[in-house]
């Protein structure tokens, strides 16, 4: 990285260096990593300022323990080049979870119209932060001895001026965002189709009738899939069960899950005609294990033996909608998968992301890896491209950019430098400027105008389905993972591919209604997996994973953010800057940290 690029890093974060501080940065053992570490420390609570932060040479010594460069360890990456690794935060001792994983039952409407439940109101997140039109005044001053000497009687800091920093800062403040590569339209022809996008299909008014229609839609869609199974072709409705029936074939929605005093599973089911309770004995290990994976509101087939009690039966088999094996398709190009970039956060790994951009532009890596980059035709970003505003309490303390539009402008600066012959597909996540409730419409242009101006960017809803030269990709950010990890004892964040496999078997992306994942009561349930994709791409949990399940590529693309405070509490260790690539049908995995 050139000297000007290092100076630009400081300017973008609102930091001016004294000549002495500038010399210490440039002469460090590894100026790039040294600059990154210094920026993070300066942007901590102690050194945050509404104006530009001014840094002297002694301030640099104070922050770095009077060392010329921070300690770091060399590591080989999958890019197979030696680079300096930014020291990672020390993990706190593992804290045992005290949360009861068994979800508490809540009232949910029956599918029938006699349901009495007040629907949840879906609030649009407040993502806007007022911009400040005030610019700090820059003037030449004599160098003070320490950062404390910056304060005068007026309490306004005097600012050091390094001419290169000043010039870079003015470039950043230029209203017109400039891109190195994305300046001309590409002549590449794409066989690109949007198969599912719910951005303009939201008709819910939040009334009770919408909620009833939503659950009827879910039941009917999944019942249509299940009824194609041989065991369920002649399934019976609960209201049609009579005394002459011994074996029951049913398609039901899970209403409530509990355990008997002997440890058996007692599950209350319903359809649009009534409800009944079915016992799954712990004496049948295989059946009981399947019953343990059931969650509220999912739709399954059940084979059961009727008891003398008309509202009770003994379960013999659980039949999930499931998937048939997907045949392999020819693929002569590459797809790159990203999510959870979190641009705007103090813990965003800017240098690693720049190395990724250099690679995808064929400017970084071994000869073989550059050949892989040359074949890349599509880049999918599955949510949380920015860190957002007001997503959680006190988030502003962890932000380097505290304006949502500026976060998207910064994202445009990065993506605008990617080769213009790569089509970029962007879906929202829970940190983006879209409504919180799923399905989430595409990020609106009013917040991300700079990204919309890029000729090679396409926006889509979460979830969404696209066809990339005949390869169907289901994009889902993955927020429902939070609910499933709490509801099923065998599910873990570190093994998201297991959860993704289960979602495919359930044929629903967020089956549990009314927990952490807010779901909009649309007239149609758009989170049902109607068609099995070739690729199922998720993010959200910041941990990479991959599995091939019945021909479907299950990919979680990790993150470009270091461990957050929330993840430290639960001992969740992210895998930052690890990028999955599907290259000519084969899975590859490159590291950029």
VENNORHU-V301953 format. One record per helix or strand of 2 or more residues. SS is the DSSP state (hx for helix, st for strand). FROM is the first residue (numbers start at 0). TO is the last residue. If there is no record, write none. Layout:
ss:from:to
SS:FROM:TO
SS:FROM:TO
//
This chain:
ss:from:to
hx:2:11
st:14:16
hx:18:25
hx:30:41
hx:44:46
st:52:54
hx:56:63
st:73:75
st:81:83
hx:146:149
hx:162:172
st:191:196
hx:207:225
hx:229:231
hx:237:239
st:246:258
st:264:270
st:273:279
hx:284:291
st:298:305
st:311:318
st:333:337
hx:349:359
hx:366:373
st:375:381
hx:394:397
hx:403:414
st:422:426
hx:448:451
st:456:459
st:463:467
st:470:474
hx:480:486
hx:492:505
st:534:537
st:544:548
st:551:555
hx:564:568
st:577:582
st:585:590
//
